[in-house]
Amino acid sequence: MGLGPLRCTALLCIPQDLEVLETGREYSRVQLDFFESEPTPKSAPLAARMRPTEMPLYVGQSHLLGPGQPLRRLLESGQLNTSLLFWGPPGCGKTTLAHLVAAQLKMAWENLSAVDSGVKELRAVADRARQRPQKTLVFIDEIHRYSKTQQDALLPHLESGLLQLIGATTESPYSSLSPALMSRCKAYRLRSLEPAQLISVLERACSDEGGLGKLQPQLQDQVLERLAQLARGDARVALGLLEQALLSAPLDAEGRPTLSTEWVDAQLPEVPARYTESDHHACTSALIKSIRGSDTQAALYWLGRMVAGGEAVDYIARRLRISASEDVGLADPQAIIHTQACCAAAEAVGYPEARYALAQATVYLSLAPKSDSLGGFFAAEEKARQTDRLEVPRWLAPGGDYINPHREPMHFRQVRHLPQQLEGERFYVPGELGYEIKLAQRLQQLWE
């Protein structure tokens, strides 16, 4: 099926026919050369050539840019009185949105990358900003890679208003940036694009002369849907896959590239699962909490996310071993034995077969009765720290007047072994499930 003229306005977070904002200010349609940057060369990747240069073409993030939303209101004000942090997954539009904010507010543009810039480059940016009549916006990509020294070097320029910052990061800024820098910024979380939004981006690329429009691509049914599925919310990946597929696609009688889902599946590699450092921490937390909540289906899903993301077998095994004692404990004393066996097997065989043993331990732990009674140890440890000067009772010390309970009936003497000052302390309180029911009965039988 041929691809005719396309319209991409239905999914835009700001309608294309919206020329004037509520304040009466018109959306800036200034091209990126306003920032004195070179035009995007025709040889640049498709994702670079299709970067929107005006706000109505920007797709996604309606929770920030839709009517009445926070970033939309900031743009309507016509001035940027604080620095911004755009936090989100790759390919969701962080850099593009920063460009458009600068264009909308008519600010001079300075670009730094935290990977290859430092205090020296930041000073040069500040020197140039002092020479300009207009405000300067400095965009720092991968800002979570900035050291504390580099972050501190930003502070006086932000405090004085010489520079306004937009930082882009794929990691949580609350854990990767200093409190001093965070206090001077507003953090906005961007979301991955939905499949329908990715399709809108791909349609524009196929029809735009600056994109692939000159090739007049012929797209069969479901091709763009398949590309959007492969891209997993990443617009940059989606455009890269489209360009790769079209440049190698067979030509029809008129020399136009023709794409089918069969060709896409045969020619394009499966995109690796996205798994950042933030995903590492978040999925680990979700796995353990799902096991603790006895939600077997969710526990297997989060385990799958970790495995698909390339998490090491020994790391997953370590977390499962911890859960066996922390979340199941004495409610099922066999849990740690079973888990240890599964984890040892997983570590011995490695991927891909390790998935069976990891899944077995996960299912067992999620369905086991739960108890956190072993947490009583931490109360005992804290009490020990507070009372570290207490003497060991003489009869318990070496050479003391100790009576071995093995000589007593039932191998038990009803004698407390704590220091006298701690008489009556209780650290272990049995849970009410599984094997701990028997342990509670045993405690009562011995001491009451």
N, C-alpha and C positions, 0 to 999 in steps of 0.2 A: 504494500500500500504506500503510495507516495505521500510525502509530507507537504501539505500546502502551507499558506501563510498562517503564522501562529500568533496568538496573543497570550501574553504572560501576566496579565494584570489580575486575574482572579485570586491568586494566592499571595499577592504582594501585601506586605504588612501596612503599606501606605498606598491607597488607590492612585492609579496613574492620572486620573482626571482631577486629583486634588492639587491644585496649583497654589492655593493660598491657605496658610494655617490660620487658626483662630485669632492670632494676634495681628493678622494682616501681612505678616512677612512671607515673602515668596520663597519656596524651596530653591536653594542654589543649584543651578545647572552648570556651574563652572567645571571645566574639565580638570583632570589631575595636573595639567601643566601650570595651574594656578600656584602649585607648590614648587614651581621651577624644576620639576622632574622631567626626564626625557620621556617622549611618547613611547608607549609599549610597542616594541618592534614586532613586525609580522611573523618573525621566526619564534617569538616567545610561545611558551605552552598555552594551550587553549584556556586554561584557568586564569592566566594572567591577562590574556586578551579580552576575556569576558568579565573582568572585574567591573562592577557597576560604577559609573562616574556620576550618577545622579540618584538621589534618594528614592524616587519612585520605582527604580529598577531593583532595589534591594529586596531580597526574598528572606522571609523568616523573621524570628524574634518579635512576633506581634505582642508578646507579653511585656516588651519594653518599648516598642515603637508604635503600637496601636493607639487609637484615640484615648486620651486621658492617662496613658501609661507614663511611667517616670522619666524615661529617656526622651520620649516624645515631648513631654512638658519642658524638659531642659532645653531642647532644641528650639522650641517655640519661644523661650525667653530671650533668645538671641545672644546669650553670653554664657561662657563656661567659667563659673566661679569656684570650681573645685576640680581636682584631678579624678580620673576614672580608671577603673580596672575592669577589663573585659575577660571574664573567666569562662572557658568552655572548651569542648572537644575540638580536635582539628577539623578544619573545613566548615565551620559553622558561621564564618563571616566576621571574625574579630578584627582583622586588619582592614578589611573593606569598610566596616562600620567606622573605624577610626578615621580613615581617609574622608568619609562622607561627613562626619562630624566637623572635621577641620574645614572642609569646603563650605558647609552650611554656615559656620560661624566666622568664615573668612579669616582664618588664623594661618600664620606661616607654619610650614611643616618641617620637622626635623625627625629623621628616622635613625634609631639605634637598635642593635641586636645585642641582647645580653650575652650571647655566645661569644662575640668577638669585639666587644667594646668595654671600656672601663672608665675610670675617673678622668683620664686625660681627654677622651673623646667627649665626655659630658661637659668638661670645662670649655672645650671648643664650641659646643652647642650654646652654652651660656654666653660666651663672648659674642657670638653672632646675634643672639637674641637681643643683646644690649644695643645693637646698632639698628634695630628695626623699629619703625613706628607702631606696627601692629603687634598683637600678642603672638607668642610662639607656642605651638603645641609640639611636644616631643613624644614620639611614639617609640616605646621600647618593647620589642617582641621577646617572648620567653623571659619575662621579667623575673620569674621565680628562680632563675639561675643567677641573679645578681647576689653578690656577697653582701654581708652586713655593712662592710665599708663602702661599697658602691651605693647601697641604699641610703646610707647616712649622707653621702655626697649629694644626693638629690634634695635632701630636706631643706637646706637654706634657700635654694632656688624656687621650690614650691611655696615655702613660707613667705617669701618676698613677692610672689606673683610674677617673677621674671619668666618662669616656665609653667605651663600647664601640662600635666602628664596624662597620657593614656597608655596603660600597660596591658599587654596581652599575655595570657598564661593558660596552659592546659591543666595546671595544678591548683589546688585550693589556695588562694592567697592568704587565708587566715592561718595556715600552717607554714607557708613558705616565705612570707614577707614579715618584716619587723612591725611590731605594734606602732612604732613612731610613724612609719610610712603609711600603714593602714589607716591611722587616725586622720590622715590628710587626703584620703581617697574615698570615693564611693565605688563599691564593687557591684558589678552587674553580672549575673550568670546567664550566659548564652546557651541555647539548646541545640542539639543536633537537628538537622533539617528532616522534616517528614518526607516520606516517599513522594507524595504529591508535590511538595515544594521542590524536590530534586528534579522531578519531571519537568516542572516549569522552567528551571534553570537550563536543562538539557534542550528543551524546545526552543528557547531563545538562542542558544548556541547554534542550533541547526538552521535557524532562519536568519541570523545576523550576518551581514556581509563581513564584519570584522572577525567573525567566528568561522563557522563552517558553511555558511549560507551559499558561498560561491560554488561549493561542490554539489549543491542540490541533492543532498542525501535522500535516498529512498528507504524508508523505515517500515518494516512489516509490523503487524500487531504485536503489542506487548514488549517490544524491544526496549523502549525507554523505561518501562516498568522493571524489566530485568536488570538494566544498568543501575537504576535507583536502588534496587534490592542489593546488588553487589556492593554498592558504595557505602551502605550502612550509615546514612546520615551525613556523609562528608561530601560537600559540593566539589571540592578540589579533586577528590578521587573520582567522582562521577564524571566530571569533565575530562579527566585524564583517560578514563576507560572509553568514553565516547570517541575521543580523538584517536586513540590507539585502534579501536575497532574500525572506524571509518577509513583510516589511512591504509589499512590492510585488507579492506573488504573487497569482494568481487565487484566488477563493474557491469552495469546493464548495457544494452545495445547503444545507448546514448552516452556512455562513459560516466554514468553517475554511480557512486558507491551504493551498494544495496546491503542492508543489514537485516538479519533475522535472529531470533533468539537462539537458534541452533548454532549459528556462526559465533555469536557472542559467547556461548557456553564452551564452544570448541576452541576458541582462540584466546580468550581472556583468562588470566589466572584468577583463582579465588582470592579475594582480598583478605589478608590476615585479620583476625579479630582484634578490635581496638582494646588495648589493655595498658593503661598508663599507670604511673605510680599511685595516683588517686584511686584508680580501679583496684589496684592491688590491696590497698587498705580497706576500701569500701566492700569489696567482694569477700574478703576474709571475715570482716565483721558480720556481713550478712549470712555467711555460711554458719558461723558459730551460733549466731542468734537463732537461725532456723533450726539447727540441731537442738538447741536449748528449748525452743518452743515446740519441739516434737512435730515439726512440719516437714515430713519426709520429702514431699515433692519440691518444696522450695530449697531444701538442703541439697538435693541432687542438682537442681538448676544452678545454684551458686557454685557448687563444685564444678559443674560443667563450664561455667564462665571462667573459673580460675585455670582449668586444664586447657581450654581453648585459647586463653591468653598466654599460655606458655609458662605457667607457674611451675616451679621445680617440685618434683615428687617429695623431696625431703622436707620442704617447707610445709606442704599440705599435711604430710604425715605428722609433723611436729604439732600442728594446730589440732589435729584429731586426737593425738595422745593427750594433749592438755585437756581437751573437752571431756575425755573419758573419765578423768578424775574431778575436774572442776564442775561439770554439769551433771554427770551420772553418779560418780563416786560410789558410795557403799549401798546405794539403792540397787545396784547390780554389780557386785564385785567382779563378775566375769567380763564386764565391759572393757576394762583396761587390758585384760589378757587377750580378748578377741581383737581389740584395736591394735595392740602391739603385734600380734601375728599378721594382721592385714597390712599394717604399715611396713613391717619387715619384708613381707612378700613384695609389696609395691616397690620398695627401694631396691630389692634384689633383681627384679625383672625389668624395671624402668618402663618408660612409655614405648609403645602404646598400651601394652597389656596391663600396666600398673593401674589403669583406670578401673579395672574390675575390682581389685582389692581395695582401692580408695573408696569406690562406691559402696562396697560391702560394709566397710567400717562406718561410712556415713549413714547408711540405712539402719544399721544396728544401733548406733548411738542415738539417732533421732527417735527410734521407737522404744528405747530403753526407758524404764522409770527414772525420774530425775531427782537429784538431791544436791544441794549446795552445802550440806552439813560440814564438809571438810573445810569450809571457809572458817570454821571455828578455830583452826590453827592460827590464823592471822591475829585473832584476838589474844590467843595464848602467846604469840610472838611479841605483840605489843606490850602485854603485861610483863613479859620477861625482860624487855628493855627497860621498863619503868622500875623494875624491882631487882635489877641485876646485882645488887649488893646483899641480897638475902642469902644467908648461909644454907647450904644443903643440910637438912636434918641429920644429926650425928648418926642415928641408927641406919641411915641410907648411905653414908659415906663409907669408903673402904675401912675395914676393921671395926665397923659399928656393930651394935647389938641387934643384928638383923635375923629375923626368923623367916626361913624360906617357906613360901606358901605351898610348895609342892609337898610339904610334910603334913599339910592340913587336909581334912575332908573336903572333897570337891576342889582341892588345890587352890583354895581361896581363903584369905584372912581379911575381915572387914576392917582394914586399917587404911587411913588416908596417907598419901605419900607426898602431898604438897607441903611447902613451908607453912608453919602454923599461922602466919600472917595472911595467908591466902586461902585459909580453910573456907569451904563453901563455894569457891569459884567454879563456874561451869563453862567449859569451852566447847565441848562436843554435845550437840543436841540432835538426836537422831531424827531423820526425816520420817514421813508417814507413808512412804511408798516402798514397794519391792522388799528387798532383803533387810532394809533398815527397820521394818516392822519387827523382825526377829531380834535385831540388835537392841531395839528399845525394850523389848520384853526381857532380854538378858540383863540389861542395865538395871531394870526394876527388880529383877530376881536377885541380883547380887547386892544391891545397896539399899533397897527399901524393905 
